[in-house]
Amino acid sequence: MSERILTRTERATARLATGAVAHFVCGLIDWVVLLGRFARAKLRGGDWG
């Protein structure tokens, strides 16, 4: 199976796509951490932290 060399636009598109996915995943993780911290603080009945 021969590998095709990607054109410049294909490389740019791939980079943008992976960047967007990585950005989305990082944002999702941030939200999960934030909500988890908030839930723990609420369960303890204390303040944040």
PDB file of N, CA, C and O in Angstrom:
ATOM      1  N   MET A   1       0.846  -1.199   0.000  1.00  0.00           N
ATOM      2  CA  MET A   1       0.000   0.000   0.000  1.00  0.00           C
ATOM      3  C   MET A   1       0.881   1.249   0.000  1.00  0.00           C
ATOM      4  O   MET A   1       1.648   1.478   0.935  1.00  0.00           O
ATOM      5  N   SER A   2       0.766   2.033  -1.031  1.00  0.00           N
ATOM      6  CA  SER A   2       1.593   3.237  -1.107  1.00  0.00           C
ATOM      7  C   SER A   2       0.889   4.399  -0.406  1.00  0.00           C
ATOM      8  O   SER A   2      -0.320   4.593  -0.535  1.00  0.00           O
ATOM      9  N   GLU A   3       1.678   5.153   0.330  1.00  0.00           N
ATOM     10  CA  GLU A   3       1.103   6.305   1.036  1.00  0.00           C
ATOM     11  C   GLU A   3       1.120   7.522   0.128  1.00  0.00           C
ATOM     12  O   GLU A   3       2.114   7.804  -0.541  1.00  0.00           O
ATOM     13  N   ARG A   4       0.016   8.228   0.117  1.00  0.00           N
ATOM     14  CA  ARG A   4      -0.099   9.426  -0.703  1.00  0.00           C
ATOM     15  C   ARG A   4       0.418  10.620   0.095  1.00  0.00           C
ATOM     16  O   ARG A   4       0.131  10.757   1.284  1.00  0.00           O
ATOM     17  N   ILE A   5       1.164  11.457  -0.555  1.00  0.00           N
ATOM     18  CA  ILE A   5       1.673  12.656   0.117  1.00  0.00           C
ATOM     19  C   ILE A   5       0.541  13.684   0.201  1.00  0.00           C
ATOM     20  O   ILE A   5      -0.113  13.987  -0.797  1.00  0.00           O
ATOM     21  N   LEU A   6       0.327  14.204   1.385  1.00  0.00           N
ATOM     22  CA  LEU A   6      -0.754  15.170   1.581  1.00  0.00           C
ATOM     23  C   LEU A   6      -0.395  16.518   0.973  1.00  0.00           C
ATOM     24  O   LEU A   6       0.756  16.952   1.010  1.00  0.00           O
ATOM     25  N   THR A   7      -1.385  17.152   0.426  1.00  0.00           N
ATOM     26  CA  THR A   7      -1.176  18.502  -0.101  1.00  0.00           C
ATOM     27  C   THR A   7      -1.174  19.485   1.062  1.00  0.00           C
ATOM     28  O   THR A   7      -1.512  19.136   2.193  1.00  0.00           O
ATOM     29  N   ARG A   8      -0.794  20.699   0.766  1.00  0.00           N
ATOM     30  CA  ARG A   8      -0.707  21.716   1.814  1.00  0.00           C
ATOM     31  C   ARG A   8      -2.077  21.973   2.453  1.00  0.00           C
ATOM     32  O   ARG A   8      -2.172  22.101   3.674  1.00  0.00           O
ATOM     33  N   THR A   9      -3.131  22.048   1.643  1.00  0.00           N
ATOM     34  CA  THR A   9      -4.469  22.315   2.198  1.00  0.00           C
ATOM     35  C   THR A   9      -4.951  21.144   3.045  1.00  0.00           C
ATOM     36  O   THR A   9      -5.610  21.342   4.066  1.00  0.00           O
ATOM     37  N   GLU A  10      -4.624  19.933   2.627  1.00  0.00           N
ATOM     38  CA  GLU A  10      -5.024  18.761   3.416  1.00  0.00           C
ATOM     39  C   GLU A  10      -4.318  18.747   4.768  1.00  0.00           C
ATOM     40  O   GLU A  10      -4.915  18.413   5.791  1.00  0.00           O
ATOM     41  N   ARG A  11      -3.033  19.115   4.754  1.00  0.00           N
ATOM     42  CA  ARG A  11      -2.295  19.184   6.020  1.00  0.00           C
ATOM     43  C   ARG A  11      -2.890  20.247   6.931  1.00  0.00           C
ATOM     44  O   ARG A  11      -3.049  20.023   8.131  1.00  0.00           O
ATOM     45  N   ALA A  12      -3.219  21.404   6.363  1.00  0.00           N
ATOM     46  CA  ALA A  12      -3.803  22.496   7.148  1.00  0.00           C
ATOM     47  C   ALA A  12      -5.157  22.084   7.718  1.00  0.00           C
ATOM     48  O   ALA A  12      -5.465  22.371   8.875  1.00  0.00           O
ATOM     49  N   THR A  13      -5.955  21.414   6.905  1.00  0.00           N
ATOM     50  CA  THR A  13      -7.275  20.958   7.360  1.00  0.00           C
ATOM     51  C   THR A  13      -7.136  19.960   8.502  1.00  0.00           C
ATOM     52  O   THR A  13      -7.861  20.035   9.493  1.00  0.00           O
ATOM     53  N   ALA A  14      -6.201  19.024   8.359  1.00  0.00           N
ATOM     54  CA  ALA A  14      -5.986  18.021   9.404  1.00  0.00           C
ATOM     55  C   ALA A  14      -5.523  18.687  10.693  1.00  0.00           C
ATOM     56  O   ALA A  14      -5.954  18.316  11.784  1.00  0.00           O
ATOM     57  N   ARG A  15      -4.639  19.673  10.556  1.00  0.00           N
ATOM     58  CA  ARG A  15      -4.132  20.352  11.747  1.00  0.00           C
ATOM     59  C   ARG A  15      -5.248  21.121  12.442  1.00  0.00           C
ATOM     60  O   ARG A  15      -5.351  21.112  13.669  1.00  0.00           O
ATOM     61  N   LEU A  16      -6.084  21.789  11.645  1.00  0.00           N
ATOM     62  CA  LEU A  16      -7.210  22.531  12.221  1.00  0.00           C
ATOM     63  C   LEU A  16      -8.184  21.591  12.912  1.00  0.00           C
ATOM     64  O   LEU A  16      -8.679  21.889  13.998  1.00  0.00           O
ATOM     65  N   ALA A  17      -8.459  20.454  12.280  1.00  0.00           N
ATOM     66  CA  ALA A  17      -9.416  19.497  12.842  1.00  0.00           C
ATOM     67  C   ALA A  17      -8.906  18.939  14.163  1.00  0.00           C
ATOM     68  O   ALA A  17      -9.649  18.890  15.143  1.00  0.00           O
ATOM     69  N   THR A  18      -7.640  18.517  14.196  1.00  0.00           N
ATOM     70  CA  THR A  18      -7.107  17.952  15.436  1.00  0.00           C
ATOM     71  C   THR A  18      -7.011  19.028  16.508  1.00  0.00           C
ATOM     72  O   THR A  18      -7.222  18.748  17.688  1.00  0.00           O
ATOM     73  N   GLY A  19      -6.696  20.256  16.109  1.00  0.00           N
ATOM     74  CA  GLY A  19      -6.633  21.352  17.070  1.00  0.00           C
ATOM     75  C   GLY A  19      -7.993  21.629  17.680  1.00  0.00           C
ATOM     76  O   GLY A  19      -8.104  21.875  18.881  1.00  0.00           O
ATOM     77  N   ALA A  20      -9.034  21.589  16.848  1.00  0.00           N
ATOM     78  CA  ALA A  20     -10.386  21.837  17.339  1.00  0.00           C
ATOM     79  C   ALA A  20     -10.830  20.727  18.286  1.00  0.00           C
ATOM     80  O   ALA A  20     -11.448  20.989  19.318  1.00  0.00           O
ATOM     81  N   VAL A  21     -10.509  19.490  17.925  1.00  0.00           N
ATOM     82  CA  VAL A  21     -10.880  18.357  18.783  1.00  0.00           C
ATOM     83  C   VAL A  21     -10.146  18.445  20.113  1.00  0.00           C
ATOM     84  O   VAL A  21     -10.746  18.240  21.169  1.00  0.00           O
ATOM     85  N   ALA A  22      -8.850  18.749  20.069  1.00  0.00           N
ATOM     86  CA  ALA A  22      -8.062  18.864  21.297  1.00  0.00           C
ATOM     87  C   ALA A  22      -8.605  19.994  22.172  1.00  0.00           C
ATOM     88  O   ALA A  22      -8.707  19.851  23.391  1.00  0.00           O
ATOM     89  N   HIS A  23      -8.948  21.104  21.548  1.00  0.00           N
ATOM     90  CA  HIS A  23      -9.492  22.247  22.275  1.00  0.00           C
ATOM     91  C   HIS A  23     -10.806  21.868  22.956  1.00  0.00           C
ATOM     92  O   HIS A  23     -11.038  22.215  24.114  1.00  0.00           O
ATOM     93  N   PHE A  24     -11.663  21.155  22.225  1.00  0.00           N
ATOM     94  CA  PHE A  24     -12.954  20.724  22.758  1.00  0.00           C
ATOM     95  C   PHE A  24     -12.765  19.772  23.934  1.00  0.00           C
ATOM     96  O   PHE A  24     -13.429  19.908  24.962  1.00  0.00           O
ATOM     97  N   VAL A  25     -11.859  18.811  23.781  1.00  0.00           N
ATOM     98  CA  VAL A  25     -11.616  17.832  24.845  1.00  0.00           C
ATOM     99  C   VAL A  25     -11.070  18.522  26.089  1.00  0.00           C
ATOM    100  O   VAL A  25     -11.483  18.206  27.205  1.00  0.00           O
ATOM    101  N   CYS A  26     -10.149  19.457  25.907  1.00  0.00           N
ATOM    102  CA  CYS A  26      -9.594  20.187  27.052  1.00  0.00           C
ATOM    103  C   CYS A  26     -10.681  20.992  27.764  1.00  0.00           C
ATOM    104  O   CYS A  26     -10.721  21.035  28.994  1.00  0.00           O
ATOM    105  N   GLY A  27     -11.553  21.623  26.995  1.00  0.00           N
ATOM    106  CA  GLY A  27     -12.651  22.379  27.591  1.00  0.00           C
ATOM    107  C   GLY A  27     -13.590  21.476  28.360  1.00  0.00           C
ATOM    108  O   GLY A  27     -14.082  21.835  29.429  1.00  0.00           O
ATOM    109  N   LEU A  28     -13.835  20.291  27.803  1.00  0.00           N
ATOM    110  CA  LEU A  28     -14.710  19.321  28.457  1.00  0.00           C
ATOM    111  C   LEU A  28     -14.108  18.876  29.788  1.00  0.00           C
ATOM    112  O   LEU A  28     -14.810  18.791  30.796  1.00  0.00           O
ATOM    113  N   ILE A  29     -12.811  18.594  29.787  1.00  0.00           N
ATOM    114  CA  ILE A  29     -12.130  18.165  31.014  1.00  0.00           C
ATOM    115  C   ILE A  29     -12.185  19.277  32.054  1.00  0.00           C
ATOM    116  O   ILE A  29     -12.409  19.013  33.236  1.00  0.00           O
ATOM    117  N   ASP A  30     -11.981  20.524  31.619  1.00  0.00           N
ATOM    118  CA  ASP A  30     -12.066  21.661  32.538  1.00  0.00           C
ATOM    119  C   ASP A  30     -13.431  21.713  33.212  1.00  0.00           C
ATOM    120  O   ASP A  30     -13.522  21.916  34.423  1.00  0.00           O
ATOM    121  N   TRP A  31     -14.497  21.529  32.426  1.00  0.00           N
ATOM    122  CA  TRP A  31     -15.845  21.560  32.981  1.00  0.00           C
ATOM    123  C   TRP A  31     -16.063  20.434  33.984  1.00  0.00           C
ATOM    124  O   TRP A  31     -16.649  20.647  35.045  1.00  0.00           O
ATOM    125  N   VAL A  32     -15.591  19.236  33.647  1.00  0.00           N
ATOM    126  CA  VAL A  32     -15.758  18.087  34.547  1.00  0.00           C
ATOM    127  C   VAL A  32     -15.039  18.343  35.867  1.00  0.00           C
ATOM    128  O   VAL A  32     -15.581  18.070  36.938  1.00  0.00           O
ATOM    129  N   VAL A  33     -13.820  18.866  35.788  1.00  0.00           N
ATOM    130  CA  VAL A  33     -13.054  19.166  37.003  1.00  0.00           C
ATOM    131  C   VAL A  33     -13.767  20.228  37.827  1.00  0.00           C
ATOM    132  O   VAL A  33     -13.883  20.109  39.047  1.00  0.00           O
ATOM    133  N   LEU A  34     -14.243  21.269  37.149  1.00  0.00           N
ATOM    134  CA  LEU A  34     -14.929  22.361  37.837  1.00  0.00           C
ATOM    135  C   LEU A  34     -16.192  21.864  38.536  1.00  0.00           C
ATOM    136  O   LEU A  34     -16.416  22.163  39.709  1.00  0.00           O
ATOM    137  N   LEU A  35     -17.018  21.103  37.811  1.00  0.00           N
ATOM    138  CA  LEU A  35     -18.256  20.582  38.394  1.00  0.00           C
ATOM    139  C   LEU A  35     -17.967  19.602  39.524  1.00  0.00           C
ATOM    140  O   LEU A  35     -18.671  19.594  40.534  1.00  0.00           O
ATOM    141  N   GLY A  36     -16.940  18.779  39.361  1.00  0.00           N
ATOM    142  CA  GLY A  36     -16.566  17.827  40.410  1.00  0.00           C
ATOM    143  C   GLY A  36     -16.150  18.546  41.679  1.00  0.00           C
ATOM    144  O   GLY A  36     -16.527  18.148  42.781  1.00  0.00           O
ATOM    145  N   ARG A  37     -15.377  19.601  41.520  1.00  0.00           N
ATOM    146  CA  ARG A  37     -14.918  20.373  42.675  1.00  0.00           C
ATOM    147  C   ARG A  37     -16.108  21.031  43.377  1.00  0.00           C
ATOM    148  O   ARG A  37     -16.192  21.042  44.605  1.00  0.00           O
ATOM    149  N   PHE A  38     -17.026  21.579  42.574  1.00  0.00           N
ATOM    150  CA  PHE A  38     -18.208  22.234  43.119  1.00  0.00           C
ATOM    151  C   PHE A  38     -19.080  21.228  43.871  1.00  0.00           C
ATOM    152  O   PHE A  38     -19.571  21.517  44.962  1.00  0.00           O
ATOM    153  N   ALA A  39     -19.270  20.040  43.277  1.00  0.00           N
ATOM    154  CA  ALA A  39     -20.098  19.006  43.907  1.00  0.00           C
ATOM    155  C   ALA A  39     -19.484  18.552  45.225  1.00  0.00           C
ATOM    156  O   ALA A  39     -20.194  18.370  46.214  1.00  0.00           O
ATOM    157  N   ARG A  40     -18.169  18.369  45.240  1.00  0.00           N
ATOM    158  CA  ARG A  40     -17.502  17.952  46.477  1.00  0.00           C
ATOM    159  C   ARG A  40     -17.657  19.004  47.562  1.00  0.00           C
ATOM    160  O   ARG A  40     -17.914  18.673  48.719  1.00  0.00           O
ATOM    161  N   ALA A  41     -17.502  20.273  47.193  1.00  0.00           N
ATOM    162  CA  ALA A  41     -17.628  21.359  48.158  1.00  0.00           C
ATOM    163  C   ALA A  41     -19.052  21.408  48.713  1.00  0.00           C
ATOM    164  O   ALA A  41     -19.255  21.646  49.903  1.00  0.00           O
ATOM    165  N   LYS A  42     -20.033  21.182  47.838  1.00  0.00           N
ATOM    166  CA  LYS A  42     -21.429  21.203  48.280  1.00  0.00           C
ATOM    167  C   LYS A  42     -21.712  20.043  49.229  1.00  0.00           C
ATOM    168  O   LYS A  42     -22.396  20.212  50.238  1.00  0.00           O
ATOM    169  N   LEU A  43     -21.186  18.871  48.904  1.00  0.00           N
ATOM    170  CA  LEU A  43     -21.407  17.701  49.752  1.00  0.00           C
ATOM    171  C   LEU A  43     -20.805  17.915  51.134  1.00  0.00           C
ATOM    172  O   LEU A  43     -21.386  17.516  52.142  1.00  0.00           O
ATOM    173  N   ARG A  44     -19.650  18.541  51.173  1.00  0.00           N
ATOM    174  CA  ARG A  44     -19.009  18.813  52.453  1.00  0.00           C
ATOM    175  C   ARG A  44     -19.703  19.952  53.185  1.00  0.00           C
ATOM    176  O   ARG A  44     -19.516  20.132  54.388  1.00  0.00           O
ATOM    177  N   GLY A  45     -20.497  20.711  52.459  1.00  0.00           N
ATOM    178  CA  GLY A  45     -21.199  21.826  53.075  1.00  0.00           C
ATOM    179  C   GLY A  45     -20.297  23.012  53.329  1.00  0.00           C
ATOM    180  O   GLY A  45     -20.678  23.957  54.020  1.00  0.00           O
ATOM    181  N   GLY A  46     -19.101  22.964  52.770  1.00  0.00           N
ATOM    182  CA  GLY A  46     -18.161  24.050  52.992  1.00  0.00           C
ATOM    183  C   GLY A  46     -18.023  24.945  51.783  1.00  0.00           C
ATOM    184  O   GLY A  46     -18.834  24.912  50.858  1.00  0.00           O
ATOM    185  N   ASP A  47     -16.985  25.738  51.814  1.00  0.00           N
ATOM    186  CA  ASP A  47     -16.710  26.620  50.691  1.00  0.00           C
ATOM    187  C   ASP A  47     -15.918  25.877  49.629  1.00  0.00           C
ATOM    188  O   ASP A  47     -15.613  24.692  49.761  1.00  0.00           O
ATOM    189  N   TRP A  48     -15.590  26.620  48.559  1.00  0.00           N
ATOM    190  CA  TRP A  48     -14.766  26.038  47.495  1.00  0.00           C
ATOM    191  C   TRP A  48     -13.407  25.687  48.068  1.00  0.00           C
ATOM    192  O   TRP A  48     -12.894  26.379  48.947  1.00  0.00           O
ATOM    193  N   GLY A  49     -12.828  24.605  47.563  1.00  0.00           N
ATOM    194  CA  GLY A  49     -11.478  24.244  47.966  1.00  0.00           C
ATOM    195  C   GLY A  49     -11.470  23.063  48.773  1.00  0.00           C
ATOM    196  O   GLY A  49     -10.406  22.616  49.201  1.00  0.00           O
TER     197      GLY A  49
END
